[in-house]
Amino acid sequence: MKVLNKGAEFLLEGSAMGFLNNAFPDISSDRLENCIVLPGFVDVHVHLREPGFSYKETVKTGTMAAARGGYTAVCPMPNLDPVPDSPADLKKQLDIIERDACVRVLPYGSITVNEGGKELADLAALAPYVIAFSDDGRGVQNDEIMTEAMIEANRLGKIIAAHCEDNSLLRGGYIHDGEYARLHGHRGICSESEWRQIERDIGLVRKTGCKYHVCHISTAESVELIRRAKAEGLDVTCETAPHYLVFTDADLLEDGRFKMNPPLRSQKDQQALIEGIIDGTIDMIATDHAPHSKEEKAKGLEKSAFGIVGLETAFPVLYTRLVRGGVISLERLVELMSTNPAKRFNIDIENDFTVFDLESIYRIDDRDFLSMGKSSPFVGMQVFGRCKLTACAGSIVYSDGKY
């Protein structure tokens, strides 16, 4: 069994290796022959749906899915019921996490009351209990509210993680405003609806000094804006998601499992994202794991709910396409999925690790998912890399298909 450990900071620390060897002496047994040990993955953008929407996903099923995917820390977004915009409402979520989570769950607090975009939430009261602030699912439309949020987050030493979407530019769209939309009579979402709000927010970061993170970028313009902001020395990071790196709007089918927000973009956008991955403009990859019921995803591209699942497929998909495809190294993929998000969001994963058989080849089958959500564009894709074991904070949380 190989261990990815060359003394570099993106790989398993020596203390974690000592822990592995002492706590799990059988880890190098025949069942893990030809496997590799990696640091636990960190996903800073997931939807666990509790409280409020447990028919889609629960903290228990979502974190089981995370463990199966090699994740040891996940950060759920606040579009819940109730929205965690106060300590009292956040506590309802924290109680469920304490009871049911099998990996670290570090929630976001909302930027505005009820994610309504009109009144700032009590960020100071929430700050000790949340990883960062976001109104994910909705862009903050009001410039003054976003400015106030950045000033307060800066005072508190917290990150603003922004879902960037200018509602005035959406015009009822639901897939990318590209060739597929034109050929098939669909209403498109223009790229400007994403990058225009990123442009606004970068200007506000320049004024406020806030730590700023851009969620799920999908366009070439977004990559370039963030590249320039970094060159200027602004405290800006960003993420993209596996589906934007693997699919474009040319791959769309008339199926709800290809509908997410932001939508799959053009080949030009995808190439810009890959270049951003290579040159370091894009700091991390997050899944935007967003489960829905079967009924909500069975209404085609126009009427299905936005969102797909991704925790159980992210590493094998990215390892197959990017690493085996010769785009990036395995070490770079570990940076994107583990070290970089852990550093940016100050998440301790020192004693977390996952074990993968990189030679295991199989087709992704949604019947195997531990998540309650089954809608994924990766279903049927042949991939390399099967998770054999995941350990979080000194305990095995997933092993050989068992939670």
Long-range contacts (C-beta under 8 A, 24 or more apart in sequence): 1-27, 1-28, 1-32, 1-33, 1-34, 1-35, 1-36, 1-37, 1-355, 2-35, 2-36, 2-37, 3-36, 3-37, 4-36, 4-37, 4-38, 4-39, 4-330, 4-331, 4-334, 5-37, 6-331, 8-331, 9-339, 10-39, 10-331, 10-334, 10-335, 10-338, 10-339, 10-340, 11-39, 11-331, 11-334, 12-37, 12-38, 12-39, 12-353, 13-350, 15-350, 15-351, 16-350, 16-351, 16-352, 16-353, 19-351, 19-394, 20-353, 20-391, 23-391, 23-394, 24-391, 24-396, 27-355, 27-389, 31-388, 31-400, 32-355, 32-357, 32-388, 32-389, 34-357, 34-358, 34-359, 35-355, 35-356, 35-357, 35-358, 35-388, 36-355, 36-356, 36-358, 37-353, 37-354, 37-355, 38-70, 38-334, 38-338, 38-353, 38-354, 38-355, 38-356, 39-334, 39-338, 39-339, 39-342, 39-349, 39-352, 39-353, 39-354, 40-70, 40-71, 40-72, 40-73, 40-103, 40-338, 40-349, 40-352, 40-353, 40-354, 40-390, 40-391, 40-392, 41-69, 41-70, 41-71, 41-72, 41-73, 41-314, 41-315, 41-337, 41-338, 41-354, 42-71, 42-72, 42-73, 42-74, 42-284, 42-337, 42-338, 42-341, 42-342, 42-345, 42-347, 42-349, 43-71, 43-73, 43-74, 43-75, 43-286, 43-287, 43-289, 43-311, 43-314, 43-337, 43-341, 44-74, 44-75, 44-131, 44-161, 44-213, 44-239, 44-284, 44-286, 44-341, 44-344, 44-345, 45-75, 45-77, 45-136, 45-161, 45-215, 45-216, 45-239, 45-241, 45-286, 45-287, 45-288, 45-289, 46-74, 46-75, 46-76, 46-77, 46-286, 46-287, 46-288, 46-289, 46-290, 46-311, 47-76, 47-77, 47-79, 47-288, 47-289, 47-290, 47-291, 47-307, 48-74, 48-76, 48-105, 49-80, 49-291, 50-80, 50-93, 50-96, 51-80, 51-81, 51-82, 51-92, 51-93, 51-96, 52-80, 52-81, 52-82, 53-80, 53-81, 55-293, 56-291, 56-292, 56-293, 56-296, 56-372, 56-373, 57-291, 57-371, 57-372, 57-373, 58-96, 58-100, 58-372, 59-96, 59-97, 59-99, 59-100, 59-101, 59-105, 60-100, 60-101, 60-102, 61-370, 61-371, 61-372, 62-289, 62-291, 62-311, 62-371, 63-100, 63-101, 63-102, 63-103, 63-105, 64-102, 64-370, 64-371, 64-398, 64-403, 65-289, 65-309, 65-311, 65-312, 65-369, 65-370, 65-371, 66-102, 66-103, 66-311, 67-102, 67-103, 67-390, 67-392, 67-397, 67-398, 67-403, 68-311, 68-312, 68-370, 68-387, 68-390, 68-398, 68-403, 69-311, 69-312, 69-313, 69-314, 69-315, 69-387, 70-315, 70-354, 70-356, 70-387, 70-390, 71-103, 71-311, 71-354, 71-390, 72-103, 72-104, 72-349, 72-352, 72-353, 72-354, 72-390, 72-391, 72-392, 72-393, 72-397, 73-103, 73-104, 73-105, 73-106, 73-342, 73-347, 73-349, 73-352, 73-392, 74-103, 74-104, 74-105, 74-106, 74-289, 74-311, 75-105, 75-106, 75-107, 75-108, 75-131, 75-132, 75-345, 76-105, 76-107, 76-108, 77-108, 77-134, 77-136, 77-137, 78-107, 78-108, 78-109, 78-110, 78-115, 78-134, 78-135, 78-136, 79-115, 79-136, 79-137, 79-138, 83-110, 83-113, 83-114, 83-115, 84-108, 84-109, 84-110, 84-126, 84-130, 85-109, 85-110, 85-112, 85-113, 85-114, 85-115, 85-121, 85-122, 85-126, 86-121, 86-122, 86-125, 86-126, 87-122, 87-125, 87-126, 87-129, 90-126, 90-129, 90-130, 94-129, 102-392, 102-397, 102-398, 102-403, 103-390, 103-392, 103-397, 104-347, 104-352, 104-392, 104-393, 106-130, 106-131, 106-345, 106-347, 107-131, 108-132, 108-133, 108-134, 108-136, 108-161, 109-133, 110-134, 110-135, 111-135, 111-140, 111-145, 111-146, 111-149, 111-160, 112-140, 112-145, 112-149, 117-141, 117-142, 117-145, 118-142, 118-145, 119-145, 120-145, 120-148, 120-149, 120-152, 123-149, 123-152, 123-153, 123-156, 123-158, 124-152, 124-156, 127-156, 127-158, 130-158, 131-159, 131-345, 131-347, 132-158, 132-159, 132-160, 132-161, 132-213, 132-345, 133-158, 133-159, 133-160, 133-161, 134-160, 134-161, 134-162, 134-163, 134-215, 135-162, 135-163, 136-161, 136-163, 136-215, 137-163, 138-163, 138-165, 139-163, 139-164, 139-165, 139-166, 139-167, 139-197, 141-166, 141-167, 141-168, 143-200, 143-204, 146-200, 146-201, 146-204, 147-204, 147-207, 147-208, 150-204, 150-205, 150-208, 150-210, 150-212, 151-208, 151-210, 153-210, 153-211, 154-208, 154-209, 154-210, 154-211, 157-211, 158-211, 159-211, 159-212, 159-213, 159-344, 159-345, 160-210, 160-211, 160-212, 160-213, 161-213, 161-214, 161-215, 162-197, 162-198, 162-201, 162-212, 162-213, 162-214, 162-215, 163-215, 163-216, 164-194, 164-195, 164-197, 164-198, 164-201, 164-214, 164-215, 164-217, 164-222, 165-193, 165-194, 165-197, 165-261, 165-262, 166-192, 166-193, 166-194, 166-196, 166-197, 167-193, 169-193, 169-196, 173-263, 174-259, 174-263, 174-301, 174-302, 174-306, 175-249, 175-252, 175-259, 175-263, 175-264, 175-301, 176-249, 176-263, 176-264, 176-265, 176-266, 178-249, 178-265, 178-266, 179-249, 179-250, 179-266, 180-249, 180-250, 180-252, 181-249, 184-254, 186-301, 186-302, 187-302, 189-261, 189-262, 189-263, 191-218, 191-219, 191-220, 191-221, 191-265, 191-269, 192-221, 194-218, 194-219, 194-221, 194-222, 194-262, 195-219, 195-221, 195-222, 195-225, 198-222, 198-225, 198-226, 199-225, 202-226, 202-229, 202-234, 202-236, 205-229, 205-234, 205-235, 205-236, 206-232, 206-234, 209-235, 210-235, 211-235, 212-236, 212-237, 213-237, 213-238, 213-239, 213-344, 214-238, 214-239, 215-239, 215-286, 215-288, 216-240, 216-241, 216-244, 216-262, 216-286, 216-288, 217-244, 217-262, 217-273, 217-282, 218-244, 218-262, 218-263, 218-264, 218-265, 218-269, 218-273, 219-262, 219-265, 219-269, 219-272, 220-268, 220-269, 220-271, 220-272, 220-273, 223-272, 223-273, 223-275, 223-276, 223-281, 223-282, 224-272, 226-276, 226-281, 226-282, 227-276, 227-279, 227-281, 230-281, 237-283, 237-284, 237-344, 238-281, 238-282, 238-283, 238-284, 239-282, 239-283, 239-284, 239-285, 239-286, 239-341, 240-273, 240-276, 240-277, 240-282, 240-285, 240-286, 241-285, 241-286, 241-287, 241-288, 241-310, 242-285, 242-287, 242-310, 242-313, 242-314, 242-317, 242-318, 242-378, 243-308, 243-310, 243-377, 243-378, 244-269, 244-270, 244-273, 245-270, 245-273, 245-274, 245-277, 245-285, 245-318, 245-321, 245-322, 246-317, 246-321, 246-377, 246-378, 247-377, 251-377, 252-301, 254-300, 254-301, 255-300, 255-301, 256-296, 256-297, 256-298, 256-299, 256-300, 256-301, 256-304, 256-305, 256-375, 257-297, 257-308, 257-375, 257-376, 257-377, 257-379, 258-301, 258-377, 259-297, 259-301, 259-304, 259-305, 259-306, 259-307, 259-308, 260-288, 260-290, 260-306, 260-307, 260-308, 261-306, 261-307, 274-327, 277-322, 277-327, 277-328, 277-332, 277-336, 278-327, 278-328, 282-336, 283-336, 283-340, 283-341, 283-344, 284-336, 284-337, 284-340, 284-341, 284-344, 285-314, 285-318, 285-336, 285-337, 286-341, 287-311, 287-314, 289-371, 289-373, 290-373, 291-371, 291-372, 291-373, 291-375, 292-373, 292-375, 294-374, 294-375, 297-374, 297-375, 307-375, 308-373, 308-375, 308-376, 308-377, 309-369, 309-371, 309-373, 309-374, 309-375, 309-376, 310-376, 310-378, 311-371, 312-368, 312-369, 312-370, 312-371, 313-364, 313-376, 313-378, 313-383, 315-356, 315-385, 315-387, 316-364, 316-383, 316-384, 316-385, 316-386, 317-364, 317-378, 317-381, 317-383, 319-356, 319-358, 319-383, 319-384, 319-385, 320-381, 320-382, 320-383, 320-384, 320-385, 324-384, 351-391, 351-393, 351-394, 352-391, 352-392, 352-393, 353-390, 353-391, 354-387, 354-389, 354-390, 354-391, 355-387, 355-388, 355-389, 355-390, 356-385, 356-386, 356-387, 356-388, 357-385, 357-386, 357-388, 358-384, 358-385, 359-384, 360-384, 360-385, 360-386, 362-386, 370-403
